[in-house]
Amino acid sequence: MAVQRQPIHEIPDALQRVFAPLHKLALGLAVGLTAGLVVFALTAFHVVAQPPEALNIWLLSNYFYGYEVTWQGAFIGFWWAFVAGFAAAWFLAFLRNLALAIWIFAVKTRAELNQTSDFLDHI
């Protein structure tokens, strides 16, 4: 005699929050703004204080077109850091959501197959 399994339709709130998809736009904006503000603040500090033994932040011009250690460069650096941070965070959120969706689909499919594995025993 096989045990009848009842499907569980309610998922606890804690699990819903853990497996909730990331909002790609929100994460992209948050990381982009943070990266942009860091580059802007670092450049502004170097323009104002001109520390003698500081990092060579002018090397950012190799990655950010038009960047210089000037006030104009601070705004250009903010823009490029925002774009780079936004793109990276959006893509990471996309990949995480995709991997989570594939994993949930696989687990759900496996569970459904296990429920029907003894189907022929009941005929």
N, C-alpha and C positions, 0 to 999 in steps of 0.2 A: 504494500500500500504506500503510495507516494504522498508526500506532504504537500499540501496546497500552499503555494506562496501568494501572499497578497501584495500587489504593487504598492509601492510607497509613492504618494503623490506630493507630499509636503516635504520641502527641504528646509532644514533649520536655517535661521537667519545668518548664523556665523558662516555656514558653508556657502550661502548665496553671496556674501560679501567677499569671501576668499576667491571664488570662481567667477566673479563678475568681470566682464571685459573692461579693459582700460579705455578711457576716452582719449582717442588719439589726438584730437585738436587741443584738449585741455593740457595734456602732458607736453605736447609740442610747444604750446605757448609758454607754459611754466619754465621748461628747460631753456627755451630760446631767450626769454626775457632775462632769466638768471645769467646765462652765458653772456648776453649782450651787456648787461649791467656790470658784470665782473670786468670785461674788457674795457668798457668805458671808464670805470672807476680806476682801474690800474693805469690806463693811459693818462687820465686826468691827474692822478697822483704824480706820475713821472713828469708831466708838463709843469705842474706847480712846484713840486719839491726838488726836482732834478737830483735824485740821490746819486752820489758818486759810485757806490758799489752796488748797483742794482742789476737786476736781470736784464738781458738784452731783449726787450720786448719788441724792438724794431724787427726782429725775426718773424713776427706775425705777418709782415708784408709779403713773405713767401707764400702765405696761405690766403690772406685777405687782400684782394686787388685794391690798390689805392690807399692802403693803410700806411700811416706815418705816426710818429710820436709827436702829434700836434693836436690842437683842439679839433680841427677838421678830421684828423685821423681818428680821434676818439669816437666821433659820430659814425665814420665809415667802419671802424672796428665793431661798434655796437651793432650795426646793420648786418655785417657778415657773420658775427658770432651768433646773432639771433637766428639768421637763416640756417647756419650749420647746426645749432642746437635744436631748432625746430625740426629739421629734416631727420636728424639722428633719433630724437625722441619719438617722433611720429612713426618712423620705421620700426623701432624697437617695440612700441606698443602694438603695431600691426602684427609683427612676428609673434609676440606673446599671445595675442588674441587668437591668431591662427593656430598656433601650437596647442593652446588650451582647447579650442573647438575640436581639433582632430583627436586629442586625447579623450575628451568627453564623449565624442561619437564612438570611438573604439571601445570605451568602457561600457557604454550603454548598449552597443551592439552585442558585445560579449555577454552581458547580463541577460539580454533578451534571448540569445541563443541557448544559454544555460537553462532558462525557464522552459524552453520547448524541447530540450534534449530527450526527455522521456515521453514524447508525444505518442509514439507508437505503442507504448506499454498500456495506454488507456483505451485502445481500440478493441 
